[in-house]
Amino acid sequence: GGEDGASARCSPWMAGALCHVSPSPYFPTLPAGFVVGQAGLYEALGMFVVAYVIIGMTVLSVCAISTNGALDAGGAYCILPWHPCPGASLLSAAHLAGGVCGAALTPWPLNPPCLPAGHTMGSSFQVLPRSYWYELLYGTALLLVCLLVCLVGASIYAKATFLIFLIVMLVLVTVFVSFFAVGPTVVPLLLPEGNGSLAINGSFTGFRLDTLRAAYGVDYTTGRVMTFSTVFAVMFNGCTGIMAGSNMSGDLKRPSYSIPRGTIAAVLFTYLIYNLLAFTLCCTCDRILLQKDYGFLRDINVWPPFVIIGIYSSTLSASMSNLIGASRILYALAKDDIFGEALAPAKKTSHSGNPWVAVILSWVVVQLVLFSGKLNTIAAIVTIFFLLVYATVDLACLALEWASAPNFRPTFQYFTWHTCVLGILGCGVMMFLISPIYASASVVFMLLLLLALHYLSPSSSWGYISQALIFHQVRKYLLMLDVRKEHVKFWRPQMLLMVQNPRSSVQLISFINDLKKSGLYVLGHVELAELDSLPSDPLQSQADSWLLLVDRLNIKAFVNLTLADSVRHGVQQLLFISGLGGMRPNTIVLGFYDSAAPRDGLAQHPAFEGIEEAAQLIFPPVRGAAAPRRLSPREYVAVVADAVKMLRNVMLARSFEHFDKARAPSIDVWPLNLLRPDSARYADTCSLFLLQMACVLSMVRSWRHAQLRLFLCVETGTRTRGHEDKLRQLLKELRIQAAIRMVPWDAVVALHWQKQQEQRARPGEAAMNFPGNATCISDEYLKAANRLILEQSPSPTIRFLYLPRPPADTSFYPSYLHQLELLTRDLGPTLLVHGVSAVTSTEL
């Protein structure tokens, strides 16, 4: 069964081949007489097949994972972190200790235990005093023995279990010899009945075949009528323990070699023993003896103390196995800081590497469980906890198989995803067959524990299988996301926000996170440098700071960093390569180019109040007022023009350092192109995109109660009512709820017409004016329009304004930027929006 004492792991399961030492069918060793007496030989053998198919599927998963690289201390914990295995092992250790006490306190007959037929029954005597405190004393003494063995280390434990293995094998031999050596015998039985007792006789008949069929009766220890499901649930308790070897992974020289061989050998050996025992019991014992006395093997043995020695030895081995296994898992939990400082003392080890503090802590927990005095009540919980572990191990193996990770290459090849699924289903069915209430409570407890650990535990360095599964599924669905099947009905904003320095852009980063409305969100940054002149990529050292920024701001964004010789070239790179498949940015957001000095909003942000967290960010300080800029006004407008050429929507964000989300939200929309007042169009592509983005923002939960207002600029004498009706009908068709305000602007637009007349009078100067929109805009008009906006909407949370297309002639880029600056001066948080594609639909 392997090396390094791995064969000794068989001993906990050997105990099931002996007898049932506790007056309860839920003792975690196999009550062979109980199963055969109730279910008969045929159904008992069928139960063994079903039970071993279930645990066999889990054994295949354990072998596969344990042979996929080196296992550290913790065994099952290394296979699947954050499972209830330590609790199951500790409860099982206490339950096994109680089982030894139950065997020790069993009355011994004064007359010979096996009386020839026709002889009368004698009296019995109590070998040890029996009471709650005596049982607690005996259990404590047993646990002290286990504690001493485990404190010495795994080597003495392996030697002790191997010695116990030899003893158990000797006892097994005597059990099977007794079936042939002992003749027909009457076994006296004393059953409880009311306040007294009832004396009956059971018979050991020698080899006969009268107990083949099922004959379910009343269990004398509980008074319940047995059925196939209840007997199967009892029987399955004797099949647990397959993780005993893997829990000792840190103490084995070659765990990947020993665990599969030792575990498979133990499972096959116990399956053979259970079947032989069931057959011999069926042929030699009558049904009364099998159903009414779970300790009958002692009475029919050639030398009764042999069976008692076997009971003590096997149960002691099982107790030590659970105690030392739980301590190793507890040590692994402490070493990974899963529970923080609470388990810090459990990290201490001896010079030989034995985690003695974890052993003592495990012993204390077991001792506390012993104080309950009602150990049979936890037997079902113990088995359900173990089944939870088995099911999650199968789930881990299934996830590794489905994730198709190249590094999952176990040397054990005898498993498939089908075996994993069968193991999960089998464990789940058995849990609820044993106890639906305990099973449901255990599952809920495990889920709560997983949630608590997910949100409260520190970050760890191990690999998460969830990441491999997510990658596998995302890749598959990205391939299915066909850009040729895009439709305006399902359009959503996919944002690329260009950030020079996060210190001055915290408010804008958070705002765009709201504006994306479940779409793609990418933070882009251009680092100015030439890779040829650098020894290594400088972006690698910055990535952690950007990811920490995303985590602390609690935004759902990706980070794309690039290296370029200019900002314009870097933005072009990001526009070309950001995203994947059908998930690519369709909108770029830029901060506004003005003369205002940036302010550091990161240090005062609530998410970075801790000095340690802020110190982890390696972003440079904000640019000073007199410091040179990274790009010129002409290059800035060129970036906007490049985005429009690449059919990307553009947003320019100004004054977001004053953005205050805490105040009552309000959204003001000015859908008219104020740089082209003669157009007077409210339903072009750009205006509709502007309306769409304002509507998207109002649909976000934190903006749901925001007041959305549309400002319609009209001149006296025009059909204002007709314009309002058309706009209201448009909003109705687009399902946008907004208040419409008519804004007279005769005085403002008069400045524009006056300038137009002056230009017509001096046609030679027309070429000197901004030709992008084939018109001339004066500073006086822009200032008047700016004052009009301020008067009509003094202080909304956010304003949306129309952003015209940049001029075709690059020489007019500075004039274009100057006009935008005048229009938006002192307006507070403002978004200038330019749309290039249809994003609204009146269809369902």
C-alpha positions in Angstrom: 0.0 0.0 0.0 2.8 2.5 -0.6 5.7 3.5 1.5 6.5 5.8 4.5 3.8 4.2 6.5 1.1 4.8 4.0 -0.1 1.3 4.5 -0.9 2.1 8.0 -3.6 4.4 6.8 -5.6 1.3 6.2 -6.1 0.7 9.9 -9.1 3.1 10.4 -11.0 1.1 7.8 -10.0 -2.2 9.2 -11.9 -1.3 12.3 -15.1 -1.7 10.3 -14.4 -5.4 9.7 -14.6 -6.2 13.4 -17.8 -5.2 15.2 -20.0 -2.3 16.1 -18.7 -1.1 19.5 -21.2 1.6 20.2 -24.9 1.1 20.9 -25.9 3.2 17.9 -26.1 2.4 14.2 -24.3 5.7 13.4 -20.9 4.7 14.7 -18.3 5.4 12.0 -17.2 1.7 11.5 -19.2 -0.8 9.5 -21.8 -2.7 11.6 -21.7 -5.8 9.4 -24.1 -7.8 11.6 -26.6 -5.0 11.7 -26.5 -4.6 7.9 -26.8 -8.3 7.1 -29.4 -8.9 9.8 -31.7 -6.2 8.5 -31.0 -6.2 4.7 -30.0 -9.8 4.1 -27.0 -10.9 2.1 -28.2 -9.9 -1.3 -29.1 -6.4 -0.5 -26.0 -6.0 1.8 -23.7 -6.9 -1.1 -25.6 -4.4 -3.3 -25.2 -1.7 -0.7 -21.4 -2.4 -0.7 -21.3 -2.0 -4.4 -23.2 1.3 -4.4 -21.2 2.7 -1.4 -17.8 1.8 -2.9 -18.8 3.1 -6.3 -19.4 6.5 -4.6 -16.2 6.5 -2.6 -14.3 5.0 -5.5 -15.2 8.0 -7.7 -13.7 10.3 -5.0 -10.6 8.1 -4.6 -10.0 8.5 -8.4 -10.2 12.3 -8.0 -7.9 12.3 -4.9 -5.4 10.2 -6.8 -5.5 12.4 -9.9 -5.0 15.7 -7.9 -2.4 14.2 -5.6 -0.3 13.1 -8.6 -0.4 16.5 -10.3 2.8 17.9 -8.7 4.1 18.1 -5.1 1.7 18.3 -2.2 2.5 20.4 0.8 1.4 19.8 4.4 -2.4 19.8 4.8 -3.4 17.1 2.4 -7.0 17.7 1.5 -6.5 21.4 2.3 -3.9 21.6 -0.5 -6.2 19.8 -2.8 -9.1 22.1 -2.1 -8.7 25.1 0.3 -11.4 26.2 2.6 -13.4 23.1 3.3 -14.8 21.7 6.5 -12.3 18.8 6.8 -10.6 20.0 10.0 -14.0 20.1 11.8 -14.9 16.7 10.5 -11.6 15.1 11.6 -11.9 16.7 15.1 -15.5 15.6 15.6 -14.6 12.1 14.3 -11.7 11.9 16.7 -14.0 12.7 19.7 -16.6 10.2 18.4 -14.0 7.4 18.1 -12.7 8.1 21.6 -16.2 7.8 22.9 -16.5 4.5 21.0 -13.5 3.0 22.8 -15.2 4.1 26.1 -18.4 2.3 25.1 -16.5 -0.9 24.3 -14.6 -0.7 27.6 -17.7 -0.2 29.6 -19.5 -3.2 28.1 -20.5 -5.7 30.8 -18.5 -9.0 30.7 -20.4 -12.3 31.4 -19.4 -14.4 34.4 -20.2 -17.6 32.7 -18.3 -18.6 29.5 -19.6 -16.3 26.7 -20.5 -19.0 24.3 -22.8 -21.6 25.9 -23.6 -24.9 24.3 -27.1 -25.4 23.1 -29.5 -26.0 26.0 -27.3 -24.3 28.7 -28.8 -21.4 30.8 -27.6 -17.8 30.8 -25.4 -16.6 33.6 -25.0 -13.2 35.1 -22.5 -10.5 34.1 -20.3 -8.0 35.8 -19.1 -4.4 35.1 -15.4 -4.3 34.6 -15.0 -0.5 34.9 -17.2 2.0 36.8 -19.7 3.6 34.5 -21.1 7.2 34.7 -20.8 10.5 32.8 -17.6 11.5 34.6 -16.0 8.1 34.3 -16.7 8.0 30.6 -15.2 11.5 30.3 -12.2 10.4 32.3 -11.6 7.3 30.0 -12.0 9.4 26.9 -9.6 12.1 28.2 -7.0 9.4 29.0 -7.4 8.0 25.5 -7.0 11.4 23.9 -3.9 12.0 26.1 -2.3 8.9 24.6 -3.2 10.1 21.1 -1.8 13.6 22.0 1.5 12.2 23.2 1.9 10.1 20.1 1.1 13.0 17.8 3.4 15.4 19.7 6.3 13.1 19.2 5.8 13.3 15.4 4.6 11.6 12.3 7.3 8.9 12.4 6.2 7.4 15.7 2.6 7.7 14.6 3.4 5.7 11.4 5.2 3.0 13.5 2.3 2.9 15.9 -0.3 2.5 13.2 1.7 -0.1 11.5 1.8 -2.1 14.8 -1.9 -1.6 15.1 -2.4 -2.8 11.6 -0.7 -6.0 12.4 -2.8 -6.5 15.5 -6.0 -5.8 13.5 -4.9 -8.3 10.9 -4.4 -10.9 13.6 -7.8 -10.2 15.0 -9.4 -10.5 11.6 -7.8 -13.9 11.2 -9.3 -15.1 14.5 -12.7 -13.7 13.5 -12.7 -15.7 10.3 -11.2 -18.8 12.0 -14.0 -18.6 14.6 -16.7 -19.0 11.9 -15.2 -22.4 11.2 -13.8 -23.5 14.5 -16.7 -22.6 16.8 -19.7 -25.0 16.7 -23.4 -24.2 17.0 -23.8 -22.0 20.0 -26.6 -20.1 21.9 -25.6 -16.5 22.7 -27.5 -15.0 25.7 -28.9 -11.5 25.0 -30.3 -9.0 27.5 -32.4 -6.3 25.8 -33.9 -3.2 27.4 -37.7 -3.2 27.7 -39.4 -0.4 29.6 -37.8 0.0 33.0 -36.5 -3.6 33.0 -34.8 -5.9 30.6 -35.8 -8.9 28.4 -33.6 -12.0 28.2 -33.6 -13.8 24.9 -31.1 -16.1 23.1 -29.4 -15.7 19.8 -27.9 -18.5 17.8 -24.6 -19.1 16.1 -25.6 -21.9 13.8 -22.5 -22.6 11.7 -22.7 -22.5 8.0 -26.3 -22.1 6.7 -28.0 -20.0 4.0 -31.2 -18.9 5.8 -30.3 -15.2 6.0 -30.2 -14.3 2.3 -33.3 -12.2 2.0 -34.1 -8.9 3.7 -36.2 -8.8 6.8 -36.2 -5.3 8.1 -37.1 -5.0 11.8 -36.8 -2.6 14.7 -33.4 -1.4 15.8 -33.2 -2.2 19.5 -31.0 0.8 20.3 -33.3 3.4 18.8 -36.7 1.8 18.5 -37.1 2.8 14.9 -38.2 0.4 12.1 -35.3 0.1 9.6 -35.7 0.4 5.8 -33.3 0.1 2.9 -32.4 3.8 3.0 -31.7 3.9 6.8 -29.6 0.7 6.8 -27.7 2.0 3.8 -27.0 5.3 5.5 -25.7 3.4 8.6 -23.6 1.1 6.4 -22.0 4.0 4.5 -20.6 5.5 7.7 -18.2 2.6 7.8 -16.8 3.5 4.4 -15.5 7.0 5.2 -11.9 7.7 5.9 -10.4 7.8 2.5 -8.7 11.2 3.1 -6.6 9.8 6.1 -3.6 9.2 3.9 -3.8 12.5 2.0 -4.1 14.5 5.2 -0.5 13.2 6.0 0.9 14.5 2.8 3.4 16.8 4.5 4.9 13.8 6.4 5.3 11.5 3.5 8.6 11.3 1.5 6.8 10.8 -1.8 3.1 11.7 -1.3 2.4 11.6 -5.0 3.6 8.0 -5.0 2.2 6.8 -1.6 -1.2 8.4 -1.5 -2.7 6.8 -4.6 -1.3 3.3 -3.9 -2.1 3.4 -0.2 -5.6 4.7 -0.7 -6.6 2.4 -3.5 -5.1 -0.6 -1.7 -7.0 0.3 1.5 -10.3 0.7 -0.4 -9.9 -2.6 -2.2 -8.8 -4.5 0.9 -11.8 -3.3 3.0 -14.2 -4.0 0.2 -13.0 -7.6 0.1 -13.1 -7.9 3.9 -16.7 -6.4 4.2 -18.0 -8.8 1.5 -16.3 -11.9 3.1 -17.6 -10.9 6.5 -21.1 -10.4 5.2 -21.1 -13.8 3.6 -19.8 -15.6 6.6 -22.2 -13.8 9.0 -25.1 -14.7 6.8 -24.2 -18.3 6.7 -23.4 -18.8 10.4 -25.7 -16.4 12.5 -29.4 -16.3 12.9 -31.3 -13.1 12.3 -32.0 -12.5 16.0 -28.3 -12.5 16.9 -27.5 -10.2 14.0 -30.2 -7.7 14.8 -30.1 -7.7 18.6 -26.4 -7.7 19.5 -23.9 -5.5 17.8 -21.0 -7.0 19.8 -21.7 -10.6 19.0 -18.4 -11.2 17.4 -16.8 -11.1 20.8 -19.2 -13.8 22.1 -18.5 -16.2 19.3 -14.7 -15.7 19.0 -12.3 -18.5 19.9 -10.9 -16.1 22.5 -13.2 -13.1 23.2 -10.4 -10.7 24.3 -9.0 -10.8 20.8 -12.0 -8.9 19.5 -11.8 -6.3 22.4 -8.1 -5.8 21.6 -9.0 -5.3 18.0 -11.7 -2.8 18.9 -9.3 -0.8 21.1 -6.5 -0.9 18.6 -8.4 0.0 15.5 -10.4 2.8 17.2 -7.2 4.2 18.8 -5.6 4.2 15.4 -8.6 6.0 13.9 -8.5 8.6 16.7 -4.9 9.3 16.2 -5.4 9.5 12.4 -8.1 12.1 12.8 -6.2 14.0 15.4 -2.9 14.2 13.4 -4.8 14.8 10.2 -6.8 17.7 11.7 -3.6 19.2 13.2 -1.9 19.2 9.8 -4.8 20.9 8.2 -5.0 23.4 11.0 -1.3 24.1 10.5 -1.8 24.7 6.8 -4.6 27.1 7.5 -2.5 29.0 9.9 0.5 29.1 7.6 -1.6 30.6 4.8 -3.1 33.2 7.2 -6.6 32.2 6.2 -8.0 33.4 9.6 -5.5 36.1 10.2 -3.9 36.3 13.6 -6.5 34.0 15.2 -4.4 31.0 14.2 -1.0 32.5 14.3 0.3 30.3 17.2 -0.5 27.2 15.2 2.4 28.1 12.8 4.9 27.0 15.4 6.7 23.7 14.8 9.4 21.6 16.5 12.9 21.2 15.2 11.8 18.2 13.2 8.9 20.2 11.6 6.1 18.7 13.8 3.4 21.4 14.3 3.0 20.8 18.0 0.9 23.8 18.7 -1.6 22.8 16.1 -1.7 19.3 17.6 -2.4 20.7 21.1 -5.1 23.1 19.7 -6.8 20.1 17.9 -6.6 18.1 21.1 -8.3 20.9 23.1 -11.2 21.0 20.6 -11.6 17.2 20.7 -11.6 17.4 24.5 -14.3 20.1 24.5 -16.4 17.9 22.2 -16.0 15.0 24.7 -17.7 17.1 27.4 -21.0 16.9 25.5 -21.3 13.3 26.7 -23.7 12.5 23.8 -21.2 11.6 21.1 -23.7 9.5 19.1 -25.5 12.7 18.2 -22.6 14.0 16.2 -22.0 10.8 14.2 -24.3 11.9 11.4 -22.7 15.3 11.3 -19.2 13.7 11.1 -20.2 11.6 8.1 -21.9 14.5 6.3 -18.9 16.7 6.8 -16.7 14.0 5.3 -19.1 13.6 2.4 -18.9 17.4 1.9 -15.2 17.1 1.6 -15.4 14.2 -0.8 -17.9 16.1 -3.0 -15.8 19.2 -3.1 -12.7 17.2 -4.0 -14.6 15.7 -6.9 -15.8 19.2 -7.8 -12.2 20.4 -7.7 -11.0 17.6 -10.0 -14.0 18.2 -12.3 -13.1 21.9 -12.5 -9.5 21.2 -13.3 -10.6 18.8 -16.0 -13.1 21.2 -17.5 -10.7 24.1 -17.3 -8.3 22.3 -19.6 -5.3 23.9 -17.9 -2.1 22.7 -19.6 -0.4 22.2 -16.3 -3.0 19.8 -15.0 -1.1 16.7 -16.0 -1.6 14.0 -13.3 0.3 10.8 -13.7 -2.8 9.0 -12.5 -4.8 8.7 -15.7 -7.7 6.5 -14.6 -10.4 9.2 -14.2 -12.6 11.3 -16.4 -15.1 14.1 -15.8 -17.8 11.5 -15.7 -16.3 9.9 -12.6 -16.1 13.3 -10.9 -19.8 14.0 -11.7 -20.8 10.5 -10.4 -18.8 11.2 -7.2 -20.5 14.5 -6.6 -24.0 13.2 -7.2 -23.3 10.1 -5.0 -22.0 12.2 -2.1 -24.9 14.6 -2.4 -27.5 11.8 -2.4 -25.8 10.1 0.6 -25.7 13.3 2.6 -29.5 13.8 2.4 -30.1 10.1 2.8 -28.3 10.1 6.1 -30.0 13.3 7.4 -31.7 15.9 5.3 -31.7 18.4 8.1 -28.0 18.0 8.9 -27.1 17.9 5.2 -29.0 21.2 4.5 -27.5 22.9 7.5 -24.0 21.7 6.6 -24.3 23.0 3.0 -25.5 26.3 4.2 -22.7 26.5 6.8 -20.1 25.7 4.1 -21.5 28.4 1.8 -21.5 31.0 4.5 -17.9 30.0 5.4 -16.9 30.3 1.7 -18.5 33.8 1.5 -16.8 35.0 4.7 -13.4 33.7 3.6 -13.9 35.2 0.1 -14.6 38.7 1.4 -12.5 38.7 4.6 -9.5 36.5 4.0 -6.2 38.1 2.8 -5.0 37.6 -0.7 -3.1 34.4 -1.3 -0.5 33.1 -3.7 -2.0 29.8 -4.6 -3.8 29.4 -8.0 -7.6 29.8 -8.0 -9.4 27.2 -10.1 -12.2 29.7 -10.6 -9.8 31.9 -12.7 -9.0 29.0 -15.0 -12.8 28.2 -15.4 -13.6 31.8 -16.0 -10.9 32.1 -18.7 -12.1 28.9 -20.4 -15.7 30.2 -20.5 -14.9 33.8 -21.4 -12.7 32.6 -24.3 -15.6 30.4 -25.5 -18.2 33.2 -25.3 -15.9 35.8 -26.8 -15.5 33.6 -29.9 -19.3 33.5 -30.0 -19.7 37.3 -29.7 -19.7 38.1 -33.5 -19.3 41.7 -34.3 -21.2 41.1 -37.6 -24.3 40.4 -35.6 -24.3 43.7 -33.6 -27.6 45.6 -33.6 -28.4 49.1 -32.4 -31.2 47.6 -30.2 -28.5 46.0 -28.0 -25.9 48.8 -28.1 -24.2 49.7 -24.9 -21.3 52.1 -24.1 -17.9 50.6 -24.1 -15.5 53.2 -22.7 -11.8 53.9 -23.0 -10.8 56.5 -20.5 -7.4 58.0 -21.1 -5.7 58.9 -17.8 -2.4 60.7 -17.5 -2.2 60.6 -13.7 -4.8 58.9 -11.5 -4.1 61.3 -8.7 -5.9 64.1 -10.6 -8.6 61.9 -12.2 -10.1 60.0 -9.3 -13.6 61.7 -9.6 -13.7 61.2 -13.4 -12.7 57.5 -13.1 -15.6 56.9 -10.7 -18.0 58.9 -12.8 -17.2 57.0 -16.0 -17.7 53.7 -14.1 -21.3 54.8 -13.6 -21.7 56.0 -17.2 -20.5 52.6 -18.7 -23.8 51.0 -17.7 -22.7 47.3 -17.6 -20.5 47.9 -20.7 -16.8 47.5 -21.2 -14.6 50.0 -19.2 -10.9 50.3 -19.9 -8.4 52.7 -18.2 -5.8 53.6 -20.7 -2.4 55.2 -20.0 0.4 56.2 -22.3 4.0 56.2 -20.9 6.3 58.3 -23.0 9.5 56.4 -23.6 11.4 54.4 -26.2 11.8 50.7 -25.4 15.1 50.6 -27.3 16.7 52.9 -24.8 15.4 51.0 -21.7 16.8 47.8 -20.1 13.3 46.4 -19.5 9.6 47.2 -19.8 8.8 50.0 -17.3 5.0 49.2 -17.4 5.4 45.9 -15.5 6.3 47.7 -12.3 3.3 50.1 -12.7 0.6 47.4 -13.3 0.1 46.5 -9.6 -0.5 50.1 -8.7 -3.2 50.4 -11.4 -4.9 47.2 -10.4 -4.8 48.3 -6.7 -6.4 51.5 -7.8 -9.2 49.6 -9.5 -9.8 47.4 -6.5 -9.8 50.3 -4.0 -12.1 52.5 -6.0 -14.4 49.5 -6.5 -14.8 50.0 -10.2 -15.3 47.4 -12.9 -12.5 48.2 -15.3 -9.6 46.8 -17.2 -6.3 48.5 -17.4 -4.3 48.9 -20.6 -0.9 50.5 -20.5 1.3 51.3 -23.5 4.6 52.7 -24.3 5.0 55.3 -27.1 7.1 58.2 -28.3 4.0 60.6 -28.1 0.7 60.7 -26.5 -1.1 60.7 -29.9 0.6 57.6 -31.0 -0.1 55.9 -27.7 -3.8 56.7 -27.9 -3.9 55.4 -31.5 -2.3 52.1 -30.2 -4.9 51.8 -27.5 -7.8 52.5 -29.9 -6.5 49.9 -32.3 -5.8 47.1 -29.8 -7.9 47.6 -26.7 -10.5 44.9 -26.1 -11.0 41.5 -27.7 -13.4 40.2 -30.3 -16.7 41.9 -30.0 -15.7 43.6 -26.8 -13.9 46.7 -28.0 -14.2 50.4 -26.8 -16.6 52.4 -29.0 -16.2 55.6 -27.0 -13.1 57.4 -25.8 -13.1 59.8 -22.9 -10.4 62.5 -22.5 -9.8 65.1 -19.9 -10.2 68.7 -21.1 -7.2 70.6 -22.2 -7.1 73.9 -20.2 -4.8 76.0 -18.1 -6.1 74.8 -14.7 -3.5 73.2 -12.5 -4.4 69.6 -11.6 -5.2 68.8 -8.0 -4.3 65.6 -6.2 -7.6 64.0 -5.2 -6.2 60.6 -4.4 -4.8 61.3 -1.0 -8.1 62.7 0.3 -10.2 59.9 -1.3 -12.0 57.8 1.4 -10.7 54.6 -0.3 -7.1 55.6 0.4 -7.3 57.0 3.9 -4.8 54.4 5.2 -1.2 55.5 4.8 0.0 52.0 3.9 -2.5 51.7 1.1 -1.6 55.1 -0.4 2.1 54.3 -0.1 1.6 51.2 -2.3 0.7 53.4 -5.2 3.7 54.5 -7.3 1.9 57.2 -9.3 4.0 60.4 -9.8 2.9 63.6 -8.1 0.5 65.9 -10.0 1.9 68.3 -12.6 2.7 71.8 -11.2 1.1 74.9 -12.8 4.4 76.0 -14.4 5.5 72.5 -15.4 5.6 71.7 -19.2 2.8 69.6 -20.6 3.1 66.2 -22.3 1.2 67.3 -25.4 0.4 70.5 -27.2 -3.1 71.9 -28.0 -2.7 70.9 -31.6 -1.8 67.3 -30.7 -4.8 67.2 -28.2 -7.3 68.1 -31.0 -5.5 65.7 -33.3 -6.3 62.9 -30.8 -10.0 63.8 -31.0 -9.8 63.9 -34.8 -8.1 60.5 -34.9 -10.9 58.9 -32.7 -13.6 60.4 -35.0 -11.8 59.0 -38.1 -11.7 55.6 -36.4 -15.5 55.8 -35.8 -15.2 56.2 -32.1 -17.5 58.4 -30.1 -15.7 61.1 -28.2 -16.3 62.7 -24.8 -14.3 65.6 -23.3 -14.6 65.9 -19.5 -14.0 69.3 -17.9 -13.9 70.4 -14.2 -14.5 67.0 -12.7 -12.3 67.9 -9.8 -15.4 69.7 -8.6 -17.7 66.7 -9.2 -19.7 65.9 -6.0 -21.8 62.7 -6.3 -23.0 63.1 -2.7 -25.3 66.0 -3.6 -28.8 65.6 -5.0 -28.2 64.4 -8.6 -29.4 66.4 -11.5 -28.5 66.1 -15.2 -28.8 69.0 -17.7 -28.6 68.3 -21.4 -28.1 71.0 -24.1 -28.6 69.0 -27.4 -28.0 72.0 -29.8 -24.7 72.5 -31.4 -23.9 75.9 -29.9 -20.9 76.3 -32.2 -23.4 76.1 -35.2 -26.4 78.1 -34.0 -27.7 78.4 -37.5 -28.2 74.6 -37.8 -30.9 74.4 -35.1 -31.0 70.6 -35.4 -32.0 68.5 -32.3 -32.2 65.1 -33.9 -28.9 64.5 -35.7 -26.6 61.5 -34.8 -24.6 63.5 -32.3 -27.6 64.9 -30.5 -29.2 61.5 -30.2 -26.0 60.0 -28.9 -25.9 62.8 -26.3 -29.4 62.1 -25.2 -28.6 58.4 -25.1 -25.7 58.9 -22.7 -27.7 61.2 -20.4 -30.4 58.5 -20.3 -27.9 55.8 -19.6 -26.5 57.8 -16.7 -30.0 58.3 -15.3 -30.6 54.5 -15.4 -27.7 53.8 -13.0 -28.9 52.9 -9.5 -27.1 55.8 -7.8 -28.5 58.3 -10.5 -32.0 56.8 -10.6 -33.6 59.7 -8.8 -31.7 62.3 -10.8 -33.8 65.0 -12.6 -33.1 64.9 -16.3 -33.7 68.3 -18.0 -33.4 69.1 -21.7 -32.9 72.8 -22.7 -34.3 73.8 -26.1 -32.9 77.1 -27.4 -35.6 79.0 -29.5 -36.0 82.4 -31.0 -39.0 84.6 -30.6 -41.4 84.4 -33.5 -40.5 80.8 -34.4 -42.9 77.9 -33.9 -41.7 77.1 -30.4 -44.7 75.0 -29.6 -44.0 72.9 -32.7 -40.3 72.3 -31.7 -41.3 71.3 -28.2 -44.0 68.9 -29.5 -41.5 67.3 -31.9 -38.9 66.9 -29.2 -41.4 65.5 -26.8 -42.6 62.9 -29.4 -39.0 62.0 -30.0 -38.4 61.4 -26.3 -41.5 59.3 -26.1 -40.4 57.1 -28.9 -37.0 56.7 -27.3 -38.6 55.9 -23.9 -36.6 58.8 -22.3 -38.3 60.6 -19.5 -37.1 64.2 -19.2 -38.4 67.7 -18.5 -38.2 70.1 -21.5 -37.3 73.7 -20.9 -37.7 76.3 -23.7 -34.8 78.8 -23.5 -35.2 82.1 -25.4 -31.9 83.2 -26.8 -32.6 86.0 -29.2 -29.9 88.3 -27.6 -27.3 85.5 -27.7 -27.9 84.4 -31.3 -28.1 88.0 -32.4 -24.4 88.3 -31.7 -23.7 85.5 -34.0 -25.8 87.0 -36.9 -24.1 90.3 -36.3 -20.7 88.7 -36.8 -22.0 86.9 -39.9 -23.0 90.2 -41.5 -19.6 91.8 -40.7 -17.9 88.8 -42.4 -20.0 89.2 -45.5 -18.9 92.8 -45.6 -15.2 91.8 -45.5 -15.0 88.6 -47.6 -11.2 88.8 -47.8 -11.0 87.9 -44.1 -13.4 84.9 -44.3 -10.5 82.5 -45.0 -8.9 83.6 -41.8 -11.8 82.3 -39.7 -12.5 78.8 -38.5 -13.8 76.9 -41.5 -14.6 73.6 -39.8 -18.3 74.3 -39.6 -18.3 76.8 -42.5 -19.1 79.7 -40.2 -17.4 82.2 -37.9 -18.0 82.2 -34.2 -17.0 85.3 -32.2 -15.7 85.2 -28.6 -18.6 87.6 -27.6 -21.1 85.0 -28.8 -19.4 82.2 -26.9 -19.2 84.2 -23.7 -22.9 85.1 -24.0 -23.8 81.4 -24.6 -21.7 80.5 -21.6 -23.6 83.0 -19.4 -27.0 81.7 -20.8 -26.1 78.2 -19.7 -25.1 79.4 -16.2 -28.3 81.4 -15.9 -30.7 78.6 -17.0 -29.0 75.8 -15.0 -26.8 77.4 -12.2 -25.4 74.2 -10.6 -26.5 70.8 -11.8 -24.5 67.7 -10.9 -23.4 67.2 -14.5 -24.0 69.0 -17.9 -24.0 67.3 -21.3 -23.1 69.6 -24.2 -22.8 69.0 -27.9 -19.2 68.6 -29.2 -18.8 69.5 -32.9 -16.4 67.6 -35.1 -12.9 69.0 -35.2 -12.0 71.1 -38.3 -10.5 69.4 -41.3 -7.7 71.9 -41.5 -5.3 71.2 -38.8 -4.1 74.8 -38.6 -7.5 75.7 -37.0 -7.1 73.1 -34.2 -6.0 75.8 -31.6 -9.0 78.0 -32.5 -11.3 75.0 -32.1 -10.0 74.3 -28.7 -10.2 78.0 -27.7 -13.9 78.1 -28.6 -14.6 75.0 -26.5 -12.8 76.5 -23.6 -14.8 79.7 -23.8 -18.1 77.8 -24.1 -17.5 75.6 -21.0 -15.6 78.1 -18.8 -16.8 77.9 -15.1 -19.7 75.6 -15.9 -18.6 73.0 -13.4 -18.5 69.2 -14.3 -19.3 69.1 -18.0 -19.2 66.5 -20.7 -18.7 67.5 -24.3 -20.1 64.7 -26.4 -19.7 63.8 -30.0 -21.4 60.7 -31.5 -20.5 59.1 -34.8 -22.9 56.1 -35.0 -26.6 55.4 -34.4 -27.2 54.2 -30.8 -30.9 54.6 -30.4 -33.8 52.5 -31.6 -37.6 52.9 -31.4 -38.0 49.1 -32.0 -38.4 46.6 -29.2 
